[in-house]
Amino acid sequence: MIRSIKNHFRNHQAEVHSTIKLMDIEERFDLAFSRFFGLYFAKIGRYFNMTPTQVSIISLIVGVAGGYMLFYQDSWVITVWASVLITLAGVLDSADGQLARMTGQSTELGRFIDGSIDSLIFIACYLSACAYYVQGEMGWSIFLMAFPAGIVSHIFTSQVYDFYKSEFLYYVAGSEGSKVKKVEELPEASQESGFWNKILRGIEIDYTKRQWMLVTRTEEMRDVYEHFAFNDNTKEKFVEKYRATFNPIMFWWALVGGTNTHRSLIMLFSIMGRFDLYLIVCLLKLIPIAIITLAQKFMDEDFVKHLKYQLSTQKSA
């Protein structure tokens, strides 16, 4: 019986890997937990003919409910249940992407929807947890920490991480759907049919515009990268070089901007009844964020210089 159980989990793990775009940038926690259990929910979604967006909406509802429960930080029992719901929302967030790849329903809008839902869940966590402190001695001053911690250290950094992760998938895995388009490449919201489609497209344009404003990689760099990435004569070497150059820094982006880090810290400090300490950690995290941002900038500049030199050499030859 033990052998059959082991075989089941071994086969399941292999199936998990088949629903992943690229192993290079998968976080270990996701491989061992979120992706592992997310596949079960993805299969349930496929059985009931659900769309990835529907699974995302369920994730949003579950996550916001968990976030609301953080208002009761004086009860560790309630905060434990809040943590269960927030964790489940994370698993469902993984399941929607797995379902999309299993059923061939991946869309450009999916990346934006995932990022937006994560932000909404965490906003619910911040507002509810901070509301708990408004009743006490700290009062409304808690928001003086919550604003820079939540907006800059958390949401903006998560969007930057999402940008570079998508870029890695775009170049290394050749995933066209992962490409973060330039704002001018996106259709105008007015061109969409239907009220909600117009709203979603407008929010996507704003999200994409904000990403390009936050990252140090420029549109000119993108043009240079694409020239080499999709040229049959240079593609293979470019992918090899890009992977070797930027793979290490993706670990650090995941650490400071990944949802797993924030989700785990929020649950830990909330169960302790000290969400204020979580905010302090987020503020301190601004230091490594600045260092990683500068490192990314210098790496991009050096990489582009190397590519431009290679291009000039080819032309002179």
N, C-alpha and C positions, 0 to 999 in steps of 0.2 A: 504493500500500500504506500509505504514511504517512497519507494522508487517511482510509482505512478504519479505521486504528487510532485516529485522532483522533475519528472519528465514534462508534466503539465506546465510548471513554471518556466522550465527551460524553453519549451515550445512557445509559450506566451511571450517570453522575453524576446525571442527571435521575431515574433509577429510585431511586437512593439517597435523594434528597430526598423521594420519594413514601413512603418507609418511616419518615420522621421526623415526630414529632408536631408540633413547633413549632421553626422555625428560630431564633427569638429567642435561645434558651438553648443552642443547640448549640455546643460548643467547636470551634474551628477545627481542632485536631488530629483530632478525631473525624470531621469532615466530609471532611478530606483523606486520612485513613488508616483509622481504626477502622471507621467506617460504610462507607467505600468498599470495603474488602476483606471486611468483615463480611457484606455483601450476598451475596458469592459463597458463603460458608459457609451463609448462610440458605437459599439456593437448593438447596444440597446437602442440608441438613436437610429441606427440603420434599420433595425427590425421594425421600428414604428414609422419608418419613412420620414424622419425628422431632418430638417436642414441644419447645417452648422450654425446659422444665425439663431435658430430656435434654441439650440443648446446654449448659445452665448447668452440669450435672454434669461434662460433658467439660471445660468451661472450668476448673472447680474442680480436677480431676485434673491438668490441664496446668499450671495456675498453682502448685499445691502442689509439683509435681515441680520446677518452676523455682525456687521458694522454697527447697526443700531443697538445691539445688545451690549456693546462696549460702554454704553452710558452707565451700566450698573457695575462699575469696577469695584464697588465695595463688597460684591458677592463673587467669590472665586468660582462658584458653581456656574453662575450665569456666564462669566467670562470664558470658562472652559467650553461651554456649549457654543459661545460665540466663535471660539477658535475652531471648533469642529466645523461650523458652517463656513467660515472663511477658508479653511483647508479644502472643504468640499467644493467651494467655488473655484479654487485653484485647479482642482482635478477636472472639473467640468470645462474650465478654460482650456485645458490641454486636450480634452475630449473633442471640442468643436473642431480644432485643427486636424486631429486624427480622423474624425468623421469626414472632413472635407477631402482629405487625401484618399481615404478608403472608397469614397463614392464619386471622386472626380469633380467635386463641387468647389474647389479652391478658386477664389476670386481676388482681385486686387483690393476690393473693399473689405475682405476678411481681415487683413492685417490691421487696417484702421479700426474696425469694429472691436477687435481684440484689445488693442491699446486703449481705446475709449472706455470700454467696459471695465478694464482694470483700474483706470483712473477714477471712474464713478464709484467703484467699490471702496477704494482707498479714501476717497473724499468722505464717504459715509462713515468710515472708521474714524477719520480725523474729527469730523464734526461731532459725532456722538461721544467719543472719548474726551474731547475738550469740553463738551457741555457738562460733563461730570464735574470738571474743575471750576466751572463758572459758579457752581453752588457753594464752593468753599472759599478759603482765604485768598487763593490765587485769582479768583474772579476772571474777568474778561482778559486780563493780561496774559493768560495762557495762549491767546491767539497771536501775541507778539512773537512767540516761538513757533507756533503752529504754521504761520504763513510762510516764512522762509524755509522751514523744515519740510512742509508738505509740498509747496509749489516748486521751490528751487532744488532742494536736495533730493526730493522724491519724484514728483511727476515730470519735471523737465528733464532730470537725469534719466528717467525711465524712457522718455521719448528719444533721447540721444542714443541710449543703448539699443533701442529698437531700430534706429536708423542704421547704426554700424552693423548690427546683426543682419538686417535685411540686405545691406550692401555685400556682406560676406557671402550670403546665400546667392545673391545675384551673380557675383563674379565666379565664386568657387564651385557652387552647385549648378550654375547656369539656370537658376530659377527666375524666369522672366516675371512671374507673378510677385516676386519679392522686391522687385525694383521700386525704390522710392522715387517716383517721378518728380521732375521739376514742376513747379506750380503751373507754368504755362502749358505743360503737356496734359494737364487734367482738363476734362470737359467742364464747361461752365455749368453752374447749378441750374441756370435757366434752360439749359438744353435737355435736362432730365424730364421725363414724363411722370406725373404723379407728385402729390404734395410731399410725401415722406422721402421720396427719392431726391427731391430738390433739397430738402433739409439735410439729409445724410451727405449729399455731395458737397454742400456748403461747409459742413463741419469738417469733412475730409480735406477740403482745400485749406481751411484754417489750420488743421492739424499738420498738414504737409508743409505749409508755409512756416509754421513755428519750428518744425524740425530743421529746415534749412537755415533758419536764423540762429538756432542754438549750436549747430555743429560747426567744427572748424574746417571740414572738408568743403571745398568750393565746387561750384558747377563746372568751372574750368578743369578742375582735377577729375571730375566725373567724365568729362569729354575725353581726356587723355586716357583714363582707365578703359573706357569703352572701346577706344581705338585699338588697344592691344588685346583686350579681353575677347573681342569678337572678330579678330583677324585670324584666319586659318594658319598663317605663318608664325604668329606670335602667341596664340591662345594658350598652348600647352605650357610654355615657359612662364607666361604671365600668371596663370593660375597657381603654378608651383611657387613662384616668387611671392605672390599676394598671400597665399596661405601661410607660408613660412614667416612672412613679415608681420601680419596682423593677427594671426591666431593667438599668440600669447596675450595681447592686450585685450582680447575679447573676454578672457577670464576675469580681468579686473573690471571691465565694464559691467559684466554680469554681477560681480560682487557688490558694486556700488549702485547699480541701476536696475538690477533684476528684481522681479516681484517676489522671488523666494526669500531674498534677504529681508525685504521690508515686511513681508507677511510673517516671517518667523519672529522678527524683533517685536512687531506689534503684539503678537499673541503672547510672547514671553513677558513683556513689561505690563501688559494689561492684566494678565493673570496675577501678577505681583501687585496690581493696583497702582502702578507707577508709569502711566503713559507719558507723564512729563519727562521721565528719564529717557524714554524713546526719542522724544523731540530733541533732547540735548545731544543724543548720539547722532541724530540726523544733522544737526548743526555742525558737530565736529567732523562729520563725514564730508563737509564741503571742502576740507583741506585735501584729502586724497582725490576728490572729484576734480579739483583744479589741477592737481599734478597729472592725473590721467588724461585730462583734456589737453594739456600742453604736450604731453608725450605723443598723443594721437596727432596733434598738429605737426610736430616735428617729423614724425614718421611719414606722414602723408607728403610733406614737402620734400623729404629726402627721396621718397619713392618716385614722386613725379619727376624730380631732377634726373634720376636714373633712367626713367622711361624716355624723357625728352632727349637725353644724351644718346640713348640707343636709337631714337628716331632720327636724330641729326646724322648719326653715323651711317644709318641705312641710306639716307638720301644722298650723302656725299659719295657713298660707294656706287 
